[in-house]
Amino acid sequence: MREGRRAICVCHDGVRPVVEAALTGVGLAVEHLLQVPADAAGAALVIVDRAARQAAGDALTSVGAPVVVIGDDLDDDGLITMMLEAPVSHLVGDPEDPDLGITSLKLATGDLFGIEKYVAGPVGERLVTDDLGKRHAMGEVVSFAESVRARRSTVHRLSSVVDELIMNALREGGPALLRWAADDHTIAISVGDGQGSLRQRDVIDHVRRARRDSGRPEPASEGGAGLGLYLVLANVASLVVNIAPGRRTEVVCLFDLSRHSRPSIARVRSLHVFSAA
């Protein structure tokens, strides 16, 4: 855990109480500043809004603590470029989203893995080792989504995402661990592997490539992984990538049960890349 349980917030006055409530709710103290400090190494995280992020510029990449950007979106080329490198590795579009508190607690404690952090329902899981196992796993998850009354469009998106993530994990040498759960508002699925080879730059570079191709991304030279991640991003409400380098990767996808919207990278509610020490 980082020294203390303190977060720095550099946001406009209107959003400060929202940030304060989210972080104190998970046991963190919040220090509000007018500008991004040159050195925040003693803090668990630094939270900035769009204006503070733009004002700080490249200085954010050397603050010495993870940076969470709130009230911003993936339509901004400057943000995407900044997110290619740590520590600017978290985007929460709506500061009132519970994701802000969850993200802050994960950064403060270093406890990164598990869909249980995002939904309270019981968790199902299946270990997948081959294409036949993938088909069985997909059928099980689709049946689960239908049982919680997910919209047909949501079930279709979820099926596409599970297919893509398991295929990518098996391509890396597998096996893949598929897990799923839901509450009244959200379906969460995760696919994990024992490789830990994905990097933050890989994730964000695929976001940039998809935007560059204006919604018509070409498969990347590495076997189409870029196209696969584009499809994942375009079909989820939130994407969370947890990485223990060289040991483990977990990709968590959240789907809204209560909203209906067209798939779009610009509409992704939040995007995170967590790296374990």
TAQUI-V86026 format. One line per field, one symbol per residue. ss: DSSP state (2 for helix, 1 for strand, 0 for the rest). psi: psi as a letter, one per 20 degrees, with the letter a starting at -180 (. if undefined). burial: 1 if it has 16 or more other ideal C-beta (glycine too) atoms within 10 Angstrom, else 0. Layout:
ss=???
psi=???
burial=???
This chain:
ss=0000011111002222222222220000111100000000000011111222222222222200011111000000222222000001111100000022222222222000002220000001111100222222222222222220000222222222222222222220000111111100011111111000000222222222222200000000000022222222200001111111000111111111000000002220011111100
psi=qrpampqppnrrhhighggggghhhjjqqppprhrpqhokhiqhrppqagghghhhcihhikijqqpopqkrrjiohgggghihqqjnjppogoiiphhggggggghhhjnhqpihihqirqpqqpppirhghggggghggghgghhjkqqhhgggggggggggggggghhiiarpopqqrqbihqppqqpqrkgkiqqghgghhhgggghhjljmqqprhljjhggghghghijqhqppoppnpigqppoppppphiqpqqpphhjphqpqoppq.
burial=0100111111100011011101100101010000011001001111111101100100010010111111111101001101110011111110101011111111110001111011101000010100001100110111011001010001101111111111111100011111111100011111111111011101111111111000001001000111111111111111111111000111111111100000101011111111100
